[in-house]
Amino acid sequence: MNGEKIEKGFTFDPKKGIPKSDLYSLEIEIYSLKCDLEKKLTNGEAELNYIKSSIISKSENLKREADECVQLLGKAKANVDYLKNGL
């Protein structure tokens, strides 16, 4: 039974208090929600660490590729200069 169903069927009688079955149902629901949130938080940290390491790795690969492109561009410019001056 979820909280909304309990709430709709609940009429408070101060002489009786809150029925034990309703309290127990709420405690179970709250505990379940708490466990789910804790699991998401725990898994979230691992997921963020994975994303972070993936970003760092891809960034390093892109930097290496960019450095290679700069070297190739430098060689290409030197070849162009050589061909211009050699002809």
OpenMM code with the backbone's topology and positions (N, CA, C; nanometers):
from openmm import Vec3, app, unit

residues = "MET ASN GLY GLU LYS ILE GLU LYS GLY PHE THR PHE ASP PRO LYS LYS GLY ILE PRO LYS SER ASP LEU TYR SER LEU GLU ILE GLU ILE TYR SER LEU LYS CYS ASP LEU GLU LYS LYS LEU THR ASN GLY GLU ALA GLU LEU ASN TYR ILE LYS SER SER ILE ILE SER LYS SER GLU ASN LEU LYS ARG GLU ALA ASP GLU CYS VAL GLN LEU LEU GLY LYS ALA LYS ALA ASN VAL ASP TYR LEU LYS ASN GLY LEU".split()
positions = [
    Vec3(0.0860, -0.1179, 0.0000),
    Vec3(0.0000, 0.0000, 0.0000),
    Vec3(0.0900, 0.1233, 0.0000),
    Vec3(0.0627, 0.2179, -0.0902),
    Vec3(0.1472, 0.3367, -0.0913),
    Vec3(0.0873, 0.4472, -0.0049),
    Vec3(0.1640, 0.5530, 0.0154),
    Vec3(0.1259, 0.6609, 0.1062),
    Vec3(-0.0037, 0.7297, 0.0690),
    Vec3(-0.0310, 0.7438, -0.0599),
    Vec3(-0.1536, 0.8116, -0.1029),
    Vec3(-0.2772, 0.7312, -0.0648),
    Vec3(-0.2709, 0.6000, -0.0817),
    Vec3(-0.3846, 0.5156, -0.0455),
    Vec3(-0.4092, 0.5194, 0.1039),
    Vec3(-0.3010, 0.5164, 0.1800),
    Vec3(-0.3149, 0.5224, 0.3257),
    Vec3(-0.3756, 0.6567, 0.3662),
    Vec3(-0.3280, 0.7626, 0.3012),
    Vec3(-0.3756, 0.8966, 0.3350),
    Vec3(-0.5247, 0.9107, 0.3049),
    Vec3(-0.5711, 0.8571, 0.1921),
    Vec3(-0.7122, 0.8695, 0.1544),
    Vec3(-0.8034, 0.7955, 0.2520),
    Vec3(-0.7563, 0.6832, 0.3005),
    Vec3(-0.8396, 0.6031, 0.3894),
    Vec3(-0.8195, 0.6360, 0.5366),
    Vec3(-0.7418, 0.7377, 0.5653),
    Vec3(-0.7055, 0.7679, 0.7035),
    Vec3(-0.7991, 0.8731, 0.7628),
    Vec3(-0.8573, 0.8414, 0.8752),
    Vec3(-0.9338, 0.9370, 0.9543),
    Vec3(-0.8774, 0.9303, 1.0956),
    Vec3(-0.8215, 1.0418, 1.1404),
    Vec3(-0.7527, 1.0403, 1.2699),
    Vec3(-0.8522, 1.0462, 1.3852),
    Vec3(-0.8372, 0.9536, 1.4777),
    Vec3(-0.9154, 0.9517, 1.6010),
    Vec3(-0.8138, 0.9598, 1.7148),
    Vec3(-0.8073, 1.0752, 1.7835),
    Vec3(-0.7066, 1.0920, 1.8882),
    Vec3(-0.7170, 0.9870, 1.9996),
    Vec3(-0.8346, 0.9290, 2.0176),
    Vec3(-0.8508, 0.8274, 2.1216),
    Vec3(-0.7826, 0.6961, 2.0817),
    Vec3(-0.7831, 0.6671, 1.9528),
    Vec3(-0.7253, 0.5419, 1.9045),
    Vec3(-0.5787, 0.5574, 1.8629),
    Vec3(-0.5429, 0.6762, 1.8182),
    Vec3(-0.4081, 0.6947, 1.7643),
    Vec3(-0.4009, 0.6450, 1.6214),
    Vec3(-0.2828, 0.6286, 1.5731),
    Vec3(-0.2623, 0.5820, 1.4356),
    Vec3(-0.2535, 0.4297, 1.4374),
    Vec3(-0.3312, 0.3653, 1.3493),
    Vec3(-0.3279, 0.2183, 1.3447),
    Vec3(-0.1860, 0.1665, 1.3181),
    Vec3(-0.1497, 0.0633, 1.3914),
    Vec3(-0.0151, 0.0052, 1.3795),
    Vec3(0.0122, -0.0431, 1.2370),
    Vec3(-0.0876, -0.0979, 1.1715),
    Vec3(-0.0671, -0.1477, 1.0346),
    Vec3(-0.0331, -0.0332, 0.9388),
    Vec3(-0.0971, 0.0821, 0.9595),
    Vec3(-0.0672, 0.1983, 0.8752),
    Vec3(0.0743, 0.2495, 0.9027),
    Vec3(0.1112, 0.2551, 1.0291),
    Vec3(0.2469, 0.2982, 1.0639),
    Vec3(0.3504, 0.2036, 1.0033),
    Vec3(0.3244, 0.0758, 1.0138),
    Vec3(0.4163, -0.0237, 0.9609),
    Vec3(0.4293, -0.0115, 0.8088),
    Vec3(0.3155, 0.0082, 0.7408),
    Vec3(0.3175, 0.0253, 0.5952),
    Vec3(0.3997, 0.1480, 0.5566),
    Vec3(0.3821, 0.2565, 0.6283),
    Vec3(0.4588, 0.3780, 0.6003),
    Vec3(0.6077, 0.3568, 0.6262),
    Vec3(0.6397, 0.2879, 0.7333),
    Vec3(0.7797, 0.2611, 0.7651),
    Vec3(0.8451, 0.1781, 0.6550),
    Vec3(0.7727, 0.0798, 0.6043),
    Vec3(0.8252, -0.0044, 0.4963),
    Vec3(0.8472, 0.0797, 0.3704),
    Vec3(0.7509, 0.1630, 0.3379),
    Vec3(0.7618, 0.2465, 0.2187),
    Vec3(0.8787, 0.3450, 0.2317),
    Vec3(0.8917, 0.4077, 0.3475),
    Vec3(1.0006, 0.5032, 0.3698),
    Vec3(1.1350, 0.4312, 0.3647),
    Vec3(1.1436, 0.3149, 0.4250),
    Vec3(1.2679, 0.2378, 0.4224),
    Vec3(1.3054, 0.2000, 0.2792),
    Vec3(1.2062, 0.1592, 0.2017),
    Vec3(1.2299, 0.1227, 0.0624),
    Vec3(1.2816, 0.2432, -0.0173),
    Vec3(1.2187, 0.3584, 0.0021),
    Vec3(1.2632, 0.4800, -0.0663),
    Vec3(1.4049, 0.5181, -0.0236),
    Vec3(1.4320, 0.5049, 0.1049),
    Vec3(1.5649, 0.5377, 0.1579),
    Vec3(1.6704, 0.4474, 0.0946),
    Vec3(1.6435, 0.3183, 0.0887),
    Vec3(1.7384, 0.2231, 0.0296),
    Vec3(1.7617, 0.2540, -0.1175),
    Vec3(1.6537, 0.2863, -0.1885),
    Vec3(1.6647, 0.3193, -0.3307),
    Vec3(1.7504, 0.4440, -0.3504),
    Vec3(1.7283, 0.5463, -0.2709),
    Vec3(1.8071, 0.6689, -0.2821),
    Vec3(1.9538, 0.6456, -0.2480),
    Vec3(1.9789, 0.5673, -0.1438),
    Vec3(2.1174, 0.5374, -0.1065),
    Vec3(2.1887, 0.4607, -0.2179),
    Vec3(2.1168, 0.3686, -0.2809),
    Vec3(2.1748, 0.2919, -0.3910),
    Vec3(2.2077, 0.3836, -0.5083),
    Vec3(2.1152, 0.4740, -0.5399),
    Vec3(2.1388, 0.5680, -0.6500),
    Vec3(2.2576, 0.6590, -0.6196),
    Vec3(2.2682, 0.7042, -0.4962),
    Vec3(2.3806, 0.7900, -0.4590),
    Vec3(2.5126, 0.7141, -0.4684),
    Vec3(2.5134, 0.5917, -0.4216),
    Vec3(2.6350, 0.5110, -0.4268),
    Vec3(2.6739, 0.4821, -0.5713),
    Vec3(2.5784, 0.4404, -0.6520),
    Vec3(2.6054, 0.4121, -0.7930),
    Vec3(2.6395, 0.5393, -0.8690),
    Vec3(2.5808, 0.6493, -0.8280),
    Vec3(2.6075, 0.7771, -0.8937),
    Vec3(2.7533, 0.8170, -0.8826),
    Vec3(2.8134, 0.7933, -0.7672),
    Vec3(2.9549, 0.8260, -0.7487),
    Vec3(3.0417, 0.7448, -0.8438),
    Vec3(3.0147, 0.6164, -0.8532),
    Vec3(3.0925, 0.5308, -0.9435),
    Vec3(3.0718, 0.5727, -1.0887),
    Vec3(2.9495, 0.6060, -1.1232),
    Vec3(2.9199, 0.6480, -1.2599),
    Vec3(2.9915, 0.7785, -1.2939),
    Vec3(2.9909, 0.8732, -1.2002),
    Vec3(3.0611, 0.9996, -1.2227),
    Vec3(3.2117, 0.9784, -1.2357),
    Vec3(3.2677, 0.8888, -1.1545),
    Vec3(3.4105, 0.8586, -1.1659),
    Vec3(3.4430, 0.7976, -1.3018),
    Vec3(3.3552, 0.7107, -1.3505),
    Vec3(3.3749, 0.6512, -1.4833),
    Vec3(3.3694, 0.7590, -1.5914),
    Vec3(3.2713, 0.8477, -1.5828),
    Vec3(3.2579, 0.9560, -1.6811),
    Vec3(3.3816, 1.0455, -1.6771),
    Vec3(3.4269, 1.0776, -1.5566),
    Vec3(3.5452, 1.1635, -1.5409),
    Vec3(3.6669, 1.0993, -1.6068),
    Vec3(3.6928, 0.9719, -1.5780),
    Vec3(3.8107, 0.9058, -1.6346),
    Vec3(3.7985, 0.8936, -1.7867),
    Vec3(3.6763, 0.8726, -1.8348),
    Vec3(3.6532, 0.8646, -1.9784),
    Vec3(3.6830, 0.9993, -2.0453),
    Vec3(3.6403, 1.1074, -1.9834),
    Vec3(3.6655, 1.2421, -2.0364),
    Vec3(3.8150, 1.2711, -2.0381),
    Vec3(3.8842, 1.2359, -1.9302),
    Vec3(4.0284, 1.2595, -1.9228),
    Vec3(4.1006, 1.1810, -2.0319),
    Vec3(4.0626, 1.0555, -2.0486),
    Vec3(4.1260, 0.9708, -2.1502),
    Vec3(4.1033, 1.0264, -2.2907),
    Vec3(3.9797, 1.0636, -2.3202),
    Vec3(3.9493, 1.1181, -2.4530),
    Vec3(4.0210, 1.2509, -2.4752),
    Vec3(4.0298, 1.3310, -2.3714),
    Vec3(4.0999, 1.4589, -2.3810),
    Vec3(4.2483, 1.4378, -2.4113),
    Vec3(4.3093, 1.3413, -2.3438),
    Vec3(4.4510, 1.3106, -2.3692),
    Vec3(4.4717, 1.2612, -2.5118),
    Vec3(4.3815, 1.1762, -2.5603),
    Vec3(4.3913, 1.1269, -2.6985),
    Vec3(4.3774, 1.2413, -2.7988),
    Vec3(4.2830, 1.3315, -2.7743),
    Vec3(4.2647, 1.4454, -2.8647),
    Vec3(4.3865, 1.5370, -2.8630),
    Vec3(4.4479, 1.5540, -2.7472),
    Vec3(4.5689, 1.6376, -2.7372),
    Vec3(4.6813, 1.5763, -2.8193),
    Vec3(4.7002, 1.4430, -2.8084),
    Vec3(4.8035, 1.3750, -2.8875),
    Vec3(4.7772, 1.3926, -3.0374),
    Vec3(4.6514, 1.3745, -3.0764),
    Vec3(4.6166, 1.3907, -3.2180),
    Vec3(4.6413, 1.5334, -3.2645),
    Vec3(4.6069, 1.6301, -3.1820),
    Vec3(4.6293, 1.7712, -3.2172),
    Vec3(4.7784, 1.7994, -3.2313),
    Vec3(4.8587, 1.7446, -3.1393),
    Vec3(5.0039, 1.7635, -3.1476),
    Vec3(5.0597, 1.7036, -3.2772),
    Vec3(5.0094, 1.5862, -3.3152),
    Vec3(5.0520, 1.5235, -3.4405),
    Vec3(5.0133, 1.6107, -3.5606),
    Vec3(4.8946, 1.6667, -3.5556),
    Vec3(4.8488, 1.7537, -3.6650),
    Vec3(4.9357, 1.8781, -3.6748),
    Vec3(4.9734, 1.9342, -3.5616),
    Vec3(5.0602, 2.0529, -3.5613),
    Vec3(5.1953, 2.0180, -3.6233),
    Vec3(5.2487, 1.9024, -3.5890),
    Vec3(5.3771, 1.8599, -3.6474),
    Vec3(5.3646, 1.8400, -3.7979),
    Vec3(5.2573, 1.7749, -3.8410),
    Vec3(5.2365, 1.7541, -3.9854),
    Vec3(5.2191, 1.8868, -4.0586),
    Vec3(5.1479, 1.9781, -3.9952),
    Vec3(5.1285, 2.1096, -4.0565),
    Vec3(5.2623, 2.1816, -4.0698),
    Vec3(5.3442, 2.1713, -3.9658),
    Vec3(5.4771, 2.2335, -3.9722),
    Vec3(5.5606, 2.1749, -4.0846),
    Vec3(5.5577, 2.0424, -4.1010),
    Vec3(5.6313, 1.9772, -4.2088),
    Vec3(5.5759, 2.0196, -4.3449),
    Vec3(5.4434, 2.0272, -4.3544),
    Vec3(5.3816, 2.0667, -4.4812),
    Vec3(5.4210, 2.2093, -4.5168),
    Vec3(5.4231, 2.3005, -4.4206),
    Vec3(5.4637, 2.4394, -4.4462),
    Vec3(5.6105, 2.4450, -4.4887),
    Vec3(5.6944, 2.3640, -4.4233),
    Vec3(5.8364, 2.3609, -4.4600),
    Vec3(5.8534, 2.3097, -4.6031),
    Vec3(5.7754, 2.2084, -4.6401),
    Vec3(5.7818, 2.1555, -4.7773),
    Vec3(5.7370, 2.2597, -4.8789),
    Vec3(5.6295, 2.3324, -4.8461),
    Vec3(5.5807, 2.4378, -4.9353),
    Vec3(5.6872, 2.5459, -4.9519),
    Vec3(5.7473, 2.5885, -4.8395),
    Vec3(5.8518, 2.6908, -4.8449),
    Vec3(5.9700, 2.6409, -4.9297),
    Vec3(6.0085, 2.5155, -4.9126),
    Vec3(6.1188, 2.4580, -4.9870),
    Vec3(6.0878, 2.4581, -5.1372),
    Vec3(5.9639, 2.4156, -5.1701),
    Vec3(5.9252, 2.4108, -5.3115),
    Vec3(5.9182, 2.5507, -5.3726),
    Vec3(5.8705, 2.6490, -5.2972),
    Vec3(5.8618, 2.7864, -5.3467),
    Vec3(6.0030, 2.8421, -5.3725),
    Vec3(6.0912, 2.8190, -5.2789),
    Vec3(6.2272, 2.8743, -5.2884),
    Vec3(6.3147, 2.7930, -5.3827),
    Vec3(6.2851, 2.6658, -5.3979),
    Vec3(6.3666, 2.5798, -5.4816),
    Vec3(6.3379, 2.5949, -5.6292),
    Vec3(6.2194, 2.6436, -5.6603),
    Vec3(6.1825, 2.6553, -5.8030),
    Vec3(6.2215, 2.7841, -5.8574),
] * unit.nanometer
topology = app.Topology()
chain = topology.addChain("A")
for resn in residues:
    res = topology.addResidue(resn, chain)
    for name in ("N", "CA", "C"):
        topology.addAtom(name, app.Element.getBySymbol(name[0]), res)
